[in-house]
């Protein structure tokens, strides 16, 4: 039982190192290491227009109701 646990932990460590490029120096690296999810990059529309603001007075989230009324229900 201990041997099985040791083998599984070792295999998990090797897989983690491989998937994060730790074995690239030895010639073992996943094919998608350099570019992950390239389809998302091609689907972006004007990413330079994104502005990140850090205001002290943030407006309430859409799910919060300032008047205290019940939130709207979505259709099933």
C-alpha positions in Angstrom: 0.0 0.0 0.0 2.8 2.4 0.8 4.5 1.6 -2.4 1.4 2.4 -4.4 1.1 5.7 -2.6 4.7 6.5 -3.3 4.3 5.7 -7.0 1.2 7.9 -7.3 2.8 10.9 -5.5 5.9 10.5 -7.7 3.8 10.3 -10.9 1.8 13.3 -9.8 5.0 15.3 -9.2 6.5 14.3 -12.6 3.2 15.3 -14.3 3.1 18.7 -12.5 6.8 19.4 -13.5 6.1 18.4 -17.1 2.9 20.4 -17.5 4.5 23.6 -16.1 7.6 23.3 -18.3 10.0 22.0 -15.6 11.2 19.2 -17.8 11.8 21.4 -20.9 15.5 21.4 -20.3 15.5 17.6 -20.8 13.4 17.9 -24.0 10.1 17.1 -22.4 7.6 19.9 -22.6 3.9 20.1 -23.6 3.2 21.4 -27.0 0.9 24.2 -25.8 3.4 25.6 -23.2 4.4 28.6 -25.2 0.9 29.7 -26.1 -2.1 28.7 -24.0 -5.6 29.2 -25.3 -4.8 31.1 -28.5 -8.4 31.0 -29.5 -9.3 33.4 -26.7 -6.6 35.8 -27.8 -8.1 35.9 -31.3 -11.6 36.4 -30.0 -10.8 39.6 -28.1 -12.4 42.8 -29.4 -10.3 46.0 -28.8 -8.5 44.8 -25.6 -6.6 48.2 -25.5 -10.0 49.9 -24.8 -10.2 48.2 -21.3 -9.7 50.6 -18.5 -9.1 49.4 -14.9 -10.2 51.9 -12.3 -9.6 51.8 -8.6 -12.2 54.2 -7.2 -12.9 54.5 -3.5 -16.6 55.0 -4.3 -17.5 52.1 -6.4 -21.1 51.7 -7.6 -23.0 48.8 -6.1 -22.8 45.5 -7.9 -25.8 44.8 -10.3 -26.9 42.0 -8.0 -27.2 44.4 -5.0 -30.4 46.3 -4.7 -30.0 49.8 -3.2 -33.7 50.1 -2.4 -33.9 46.8 -0.5 -36.5 45.3 -2.8 -36.4 41.7 -3.9 -33.9 40.9 -6.7 -35.3 40.1 -10.1 -35.6 36.5 -11.0 -34.3 35.1 -14.2 -36.4 32.9 -16.5 -35.6 29.1 -16.3 
